[in-house]
Amino acid sequence: MLITGMYVNALIDLGRNVVTSLPEEAIVKDGGREFIFVYEKENIGKDLTKEEISFAKWR
């Protein structure tokens, strides 16, 4: 049992799930918003696209 002032760090095994991921260093923060830059194979020679992301539902 935990009492006031105590805490626990835990890893919860949810099985094997395949997910798309990227390192935190790839996230660009600007004006309180978070973005990633996306390179799409079909846009060879064009600029990267800037996509806003939100982790609100996962945090």
N, C-alpha and C positions, 0 to 999 in steps of 0.2 A: 504494500500500500504506500502511495506517495503522500507526503504531508506538505504543508505550505513551505515553500522555499526549496523543495526538491524538484528535480527534473529528470527526464530520461531521453536518451537518443536511441532510436530504434530503426531497424530496417525491416520492412514488411515484405515478405515474398509473395508476389501476386501471380506467380507462374511465369511462363515465357511468353512475352508479347513482343512482336516486331513493331518498332516505332521509328519514326524519322526524328533525328536529333542533330544538334549542332552544339559546339562549345559556347559557353557564356561569352567568351571574348568576341564572338561573331555578332553579338547584339550591340547595336549602336543606340545610345540614349541621346535624345534631343528634345528639349522643352518638356520634360516629364513624360515623353512617349518613347516607345521602344520600336526599333526597326531592324530588319535584316535586308541585305542586298542579295537579289536572286539572279543567277545566271541561267538562262534557258537555252538549251542546245540549239533550238530553232532560230535563235536571235544572234547567231555568230556574227561578230563584228559590230554589234550594237552595244549600247550602254547597258549596265546592270539596272534592274528595276528595284526600286525601294519599296518594301512592303512593311506596313505597320503590323505589329504583333501585339497580342495581349495574353498575359498569363493569369489574369484575374480569376478565371474559373479553375485554375490549377493551384493557386497559392493559398 
